[in-house]
Amino acid sequence: MMQLTKPRITTFNHPHFGEMVAVTNGSNNINDSRCWMSIEEHPYDDQETMVYKSTIAYLMEENKRLKKQVRKLEQAT
């Protein structure tokens, strides 16, 4: 089992696999990642994988929205 002391999720666009998620141990560098996963949904994905990918995609969008909101609040103060 993979144990991370300070896990960090990094997203990036891969030229062949589309939008990817990488799990690192505190680094922003994708080369330090422990695992990569494409969050593009494919017709051959099973139901559990599709739910997992759609949940990750939702959380990524929510994270982007919250980061924008934090920036706006920091500029207002």
C-alpha positions in Angstrom: 0.0 0.0 0.0 1.2 3.5 -0.9 1.6 5.7 2.2 2.1 9.5 1.7 3.1 11.8 4.4 1.9 15.0 2.7 -0.2 14.0 -0.4 -0.7 16.5 -3.1 -3.0 16.1 -6.2 -1.7 17.8 -9.3 -3.6 18.0 -12.6 -2.1 18.4 -16.1 -3.0 17.9 -19.7 -1.3 15.1 -21.5 -1.0 15.3 -25.3 -2.3 11.7 -25.8 -4.4 10.9 -22.7 -6.2 14.2 -22.1 -6.7 15.6 -18.6 -4.7 13.7 -16.0 -4.4 13.6 -12.3 -1.1 12.8 -10.5 -0.7 12.0 -6.8 2.6 13.1 -5.3 4.1 13.3 -1.9 4.1 17.1 -1.5 5.6 18.0 -4.8 4.0 20.0 -7.7 6.3 18.2 -10.2 4.5 15.4 -12.1 7.7 13.5 -12.5 7.6 12.9 -8.7 4.2 11.3 -8.9 3.3 8.0 -7.4 0.4 7.3 -9.8 -1.2 9.0 -12.8 -4.8 8.6 -13.9 -6.7 9.9 -16.9 -10.0 11.4 -15.9 -11.3 11.3 -19.5 -14.4 9.0 -19.5 -14.2 6.2 -22.0 -17.1 3.9 -23.1 -15.2 0.8 -21.9 -15.0 2.1 -18.3 -17.0 0.2 -15.8 -19.6 1.9 -13.6 -17.3 2.3 -10.6 -14.6 3.8 -12.7 -17.0 6.2 -14.3 -18.3 7.4 -10.9 -14.7 7.7 -9.6 -13.6 9.8 -12.6 -16.7 12.0 -12.6 -16.2 12.7 -8.8 -12.6 13.7 -9.4 -13.6 15.9 -12.3 -16.2 17.6 -10.1 -13.8 18.1 -7.2 -11.2 19.6 -9.7 -13.8 22.1 -11.0 -14.9 23.0 -7.4 -11.2 23.5 -6.4 -10.7 25.9 -9.4 -13.8 27.8 -8.3 -12.7 28.1 -4.7 -9.2 29.2 -5.8 -10.7 32.0 -7.9 -12.9 33.0 -4.9 -9.9 33.1 -2.6 -8.0 35.3 -5.1 -10.9 37.7 -5.2 -11.1 37.9 -1.4 -7.4 38.5 -1.1 -7.6 41.3 -3.6 -10.5 42.9 -1.7 -8.6 43.1 1.5 
